[in-house]
Amino acid sequence: MVELILGNIKFYTLNMDITEILDKDIKMINDILQLANTRGIIITMDSNSRSMTWHDTLTNGEGKKQE
């Protein structure tokens, strides 16, 4: 996790690896939410995977890896 501070605005970034244990990533997301302390938060994801598991219309090879 990286914290970037620009004036009075803080940004947190987290790189998640699908080969790692998901519980570790969820804990790190929770830590970011605690640091944000109910101030505005935007969660984004760059994923080339598609899966019907998370209500996409199809599942591709990357999505099968994450199911």
Chimera marker file (.cmm) of the C-alpha trace (Angstrom):
<marker_set name="trace">
<marker id="1" x="0.000" y="0.000" z="0.000" r="1" g="1" b="0" radius="0.5"/>
<marker id="2" x="1.238" y="3.471" z="-0.854" r="1" g="1" b="0" radius="0.5"/>
<marker id="3" x="-0.013" y="6.739" z="0.637" r="1" g="1" b="0" radius="0.5"/>
<marker id="4" x="0.309" y="9.884" z="-1.507" r="1" g="1" b="0" radius="0.5"/>
<marker id="5" x="-0.376" y="13.294" z="0.025" r="1" g="1" b="0" radius="0.5"/>
<marker id="6" x="-1.140" y="16.313" z="-2.142" r="1" g="1" b="0" radius="0.5"/>
<marker id="7" x="-1.960" y="19.328" z="0.010" r="1" g="1" b="0" radius="0.5"/>
<marker id="8" x="-4.765" y="18.158" z="2.295" r="1" g="1" b="0" radius="0.5"/>
<marker id="9" x="-5.808" y="15.299" z="-0.019" r="1" g="1" b="0" radius="0.5"/>
<marker id="10" x="-4.573" y="11.760" z="0.591" r="1" g="1" b="0" radius="0.5"/>
<marker id="11" x="-4.515" y="9.001" z="-1.998" r="1" g="1" b="0" radius="0.5"/>
<marker id="12" x="-3.972" y="5.333" z="-1.241" r="1" g="1" b="0" radius="0.5"/>
<marker id="13" x="-3.014" y="2.786" z="-3.826" r="1" g="1" b="0" radius="0.5"/>
<marker id="14" x="-2.902" y="-0.973" z="-3.508" r="1" g="1" b="0" radius="0.5"/>
<marker id="15" x="-1.655" y="-3.525" z="-6.006" r="1" g="1" b="0" radius="0.5"/>
<marker id="16" x="-3.477" y="-6.826" z="-5.612" r="1" g="1" b="0" radius="0.5"/>
<marker id="17" x="-2.095" y="-10.054" z="-7.067" r="1" g="1" b="0" radius="0.5"/>
<marker id="18" x="-4.589" y="-12.791" z="-7.930" r="1" g="1" b="0" radius="0.5"/>
<marker id="19" x="-1.970" y="-15.395" z="-7.033" r="1" g="1" b="0" radius="0.5"/>
<marker id="20" x="-1.884" y="-14.178" z="-3.416" r="1" g="1" b="0" radius="0.5"/>
<marker id="21" x="-4.244" y="-14.991" z="-0.556" r="1" g="1" b="0" radius="0.5"/>
<marker id="22" x="-7.422" y="-12.898" z="-0.876" r="1" g="1" b="0" radius="0.5"/>
<marker id="23" x="-7.758" y="-12.408" z="2.901" r="1" g="1" b="0" radius="0.5"/>
<marker id="24" x="-4.518" y="-10.377" z="2.893" r="1" g="1" b="0" radius="0.5"/>
<marker id="25" x="-5.878" y="-8.059" z="0.192" r="1" g="1" b="0" radius="0.5"/>
<marker id="26" x="-9.212" y="-7.661" z="1.976" r="1" g="1" b="0" radius="0.5"/>
<marker id="27" x="-7.355" y="-6.672" z="5.160" r="1" g="1" b="0" radius="0.5"/>
<marker id="28" x="-5.370" y="-4.061" z="3.223" r="1" g="1" b="0" radius="0.5"/>
<marker id="29" x="-8.580" y="-2.651" z="1.701" r="1" g="1" b="0" radius="0.5"/>
<marker id="30" x="-10.074" y="-2.484" z="5.192" r="1" g="1" b="0" radius="0.5"/>
<marker id="31" x="-6.951" y="-0.631" z="6.396" r="1" g="1" b="0" radius="0.5"/>
<marker id="32" x="-7.412" y="1.923" z="3.596" r="1" g="1" b="0" radius="0.5"/>
<marker id="33" x="-11.071" y="2.370" z="4.550" r="1" g="1" b="0" radius="0.5"/>
<marker id="34" x="-10.027" y="2.975" z="8.165" r="1" g="1" b="0" radius="0.5"/>
<marker id="35" x="-7.410" y="5.543" z="7.055" r="1" g="1" b="0" radius="0.5"/>
<marker id="36" x="-10.022" y="7.310" z="4.918" r="1" g="1" b="0" radius="0.5"/>
<marker id="37" x="-12.165" y="7.625" z="8.048" r="1" g="1" b="0" radius="0.5"/>
<marker id="38" x="-15.464" y="8.000" z="6.138" r="1" g="1" b="0" radius="0.5"/>
<marker id="39" x="-14.103" y="10.790" z="3.958" r="1" g="1" b="0" radius="0.5"/>
<marker id="40" x="-14.729" y="10.377" z="0.228" r="1" g="1" b="0" radius="0.5"/>
<marker id="41" x="-13.293" y="7.204" z="-1.202" r="1" g="1" b="0" radius="0.5"/>
<marker id="42" x="-13.139" y="5.824" z="-4.728" r="1" g="1" b="0" radius="0.5"/>
<marker id="43" x="-12.265" y="2.198" z="-5.321" r="1" g="1" b="0" radius="0.5"/>
<marker id="44" x="-11.182" y="1.247" z="-8.844" r="1" g="1" b="0" radius="0.5"/>
<marker id="45" x="-9.807" y="-1.871" z="-10.437" r="1" g="1" b="0" radius="0.5"/>
<marker id="46" x="-7.825" y="-2.562" z="-13.577" r="1" g="1" b="0" radius="0.5"/>
<marker id="47" x="-8.674" y="-6.110" z="-14.497" r="1" g="1" b="0" radius="0.5"/>
<marker id="48" x="-8.621" y="-7.859" z="-17.812" r="1" g="1" b="0" radius="0.5"/>
<marker id="49" x="-10.805" y="-10.586" z="-16.406" r="1" g="1" b="0" radius="0.5"/>
<marker id="50" x="-14.496" y="-11.088" z="-17.029" r="1" g="1" b="0" radius="0.5"/>
<marker id="51" x="-16.622" y="-13.491" z="-15.051" r="1" g="1" b="0" radius="0.5"/>
<marker id="52" x="-20.289" y="-14.251" z="-14.635" r="1" g="1" b="0" radius="0.5"/>
<marker id="53" x="-19.381" y="-14.723" z="-10.939" r="1" g="1" b="0" radius="0.5"/>
<marker id="54" x="-19.449" y="-10.935" z="-10.548" r="1" g="1" b="0" radius="0.5"/>
<marker id="55" x="-22.451" y="-10.533" z="-12.882" r="1" g="1" b="0" radius="0.5"/>
<marker id="56" x="-20.607" y="-9.933" z="-16.151" r="1" g="1" b="0" radius="0.5"/>
<marker id="57" x="-22.302" y="-11.280" z="-19.277" r="1" g="1" b="0" radius="0.5"/>
<marker id="58" x="-19.473" y="-13.731" z="-20.027" r="1" g="1" b="0" radius="0.5"/>
<marker id="59" x="-16.407" y="-15.402" z="-18.516" r="1" g="1" b="0" radius="0.5"/>
<marker id="60" x="-13.019" y="-15.214" z="-20.229" r="1" g="1" b="0" radius="0.5"/>
<marker id="61" x="-9.758" y="-17.057" z="-19.464" r="1" g="1" b="0" radius="0.5"/>
<marker id="62" x="-8.613" y="-14.479" z="-16.903" r="1" g="1" b="0" radius="0.5"/>
<marker id="63" x="-12.012" y="-14.634" z="-15.197" r="1" g="1" b="0" radius="0.5"/>
<marker id="64" x="-11.743" y="-18.416" z="-14.874" r="1" g="1" b="0" radius="0.5"/>
<marker id="65" x="-8.404" y="-17.977" z="-13.059" r="1" g="1" b="0" radius="0.5"/>
<marker id="66" x="-10.093" y="-15.777" z="-10.436" r="1" g="1" b="0" radius="0.5"/>
<marker id="67" x="-13.229" y="-17.816" z="-9.829" r="1" g="1" b="0" radius="0.5"/>
<link id1="1" id2="2" r="1" g="1" b="0" radius="0.2"/>
<link id1="2" id2="3" r="1" g="1" b="0" radius="0.2"/>
<link id1="3" id2="4" r="1" g="1" b="0" radius="0.2"/>
<link id1="4" id2="5" r="1" g="1" b="0" radius="0.2"/>
<link id1="5" id2="6" r="1" g="1" b="0" radius="0.2"/>
<link id1="6" id2="7" r="1" g="1" b="0" radius="0.2"/>
<link id1="7" id2="8" r="1" g="1" b="0" radius="0.2"/>
<link id1="8" id2="9" r="1" g="1" b="0" radius="0.2"/>
<link id1="9" id2="10" r="1" g="1" b="0" radius="0.2"/>
<link id1="10" id2="11" r="1" g="1" b="0" radius="0.2"/>
<link id1="11" id2="12" r="1" g="1" b="0" radius="0.2"/>
<link id1="12" id2="13" r="1" g="1" b="0" radius="0.2"/>
<link id1="13" id2="14" r="1" g="1" b="0" radius="0.2"/>
<link id1="14" id2="15" r="1" g="1" b="0" radius="0.2"/>
<link id1="15" id2="16" r="1" g="1" b="0" radius="0.2"/>
<link id1="16" id2="17" r="1" g="1" b="0" radius="0.2"/>
<link id1="17" id2="18" r="1" g="1" b="0" radius="0.2"/>
<link id1="18" id2="19" r="1" g="1" b="0" radius="0.2"/>
<link id1="19" id2="20" r="1" g="1" b="0" radius="0.2"/>
<link id1="20" id2="21" r="1" g="1" b="0" radius="0.2"/>
<link id1="21" id2="22" r="1" g="1" b="0" radius="0.2"/>
<link id1="22" id2="23" r="1" g="1" b="0" radius="0.2"/>
<link id1="23" id2="24" r="1" g="1" b="0" radius="0.2"/>
<link id1="24" id2="25" r="1" g="1" b="0" radius="0.2"/>
<link id1="25" id2="26" r="1" g="1" b="0" radius="0.2"/>
<link id1="26" id2="27" r="1" g="1" b="0" radius="0.2"/>
<link id1="27" id2="28" r="1" g="1" b="0" radius="0.2"/>
<link id1="28" id2="29" r="1" g="1" b="0" radius="0.2"/>
<link id1="29" id2="30" r="1" g="1" b="0" radius="0.2"/>
<link id1="30" id2="31" r="1" g="1" b="0" radius="0.2"/>
<link id1="31" id2="32" r="1" g="1" b="0" radius="0.2"/>
<link id1="32" id2="33" r="1" g="1" b="0" radius="0.2"/>
<link id1="33" id2="34" r="1" g="1" b="0" radius="0.2"/>
<link id1="34" id2="35" r="1" g="1" b="0" radius="0.2"/>
<link id1="35" id2="36" r="1" g="1" b="0" radius="0.2"/>
<link id1="36" id2="37" r="1" g="1" b="0" radius="0.2"/>
<link id1="37" id2="38" r="1" g="1" b="0" radius="0.2"/>
<link id1="38" id2="39" r="1" g="1" b="0" radius="0.2"/>
<link id1="39" id2="40" r="1" g="1" b="0" radius="0.2"/>
<link id1="40" id2="41" r="1" g="1" b="0" radius="0.2"/>
<link id1="41" id2="42" r="1" g="1" b="0" radius="0.2"/>
<link id1="42" id2="43" r="1" g="1" b="0" radius="0.2"/>
<link id1="43" id2="44" r="1" g="1" b="0" radius="0.2"/>
<link id1="44" id2="45" r="1" g="1" b="0" radius="0.2"/>
<link id1="45" id2="46" r="1" g="1" b="0" radius="0.2"/>
<link id1="46" id2="47" r="1" g="1" b="0" radius="0.2"/>
<link id1="47" id2="48" r="1" g="1" b="0" radius="0.2"/>
<link id1="48" id2="49" r="1" g="1" b="0" radius="0.2"/>
<link id1="49" id2="50" r="1" g="1" b="0" radius="0.2"/>
<link id1="50" id2="51" r="1" g="1" b="0" radius="0.2"/>
<link id1="51" id2="52" r="1" g="1" b="0" radius="0.2"/>
<link id1="52" id2="53" r="1" g="1" b="0" radius="0.2"/>
<link id1="53" id2="54" r="1" g="1" b="0" radius="0.2"/>
<link id1="54" id2="55" r="1" g="1" b="0" radius="0.2"/>
<link id1="55" id2="56" r="1" g="1" b="0" radius="0.2"/>
<link id1="56" id2="57" r="1" g="1" b="0" radius="0.2"/>
<link id1="57" id2="58" r="1" g="1" b="0" radius="0.2"/>
<link id1="58" id2="59" r="1" g="1" b="0" radius="0.2"/>
<link id1="59" id2="60" r="1" g="1" b="0" radius="0.2"/>
<link id1="60" id2="61" r="1" g="1" b="0" radius="0.2"/>
<link id1="61" id2="62" r="1" g="1" b="0" radius="0.2"/>
<link id1="62" id2="63" r="1" g="1" b="0" radius="0.2"/>
<link id1="63" id2="64" r="1" g="1" b="0" radius="0.2"/>
<link id1="64" id2="65" r="1" g="1" b="0" radius="0.2"/>
<link id1="65" id2="66" r="1" g="1" b="0" radius="0.2"/>
<link id1="66" id2="67" r="1" g="1" b="0" radius="0.2"/>
</marker_set>
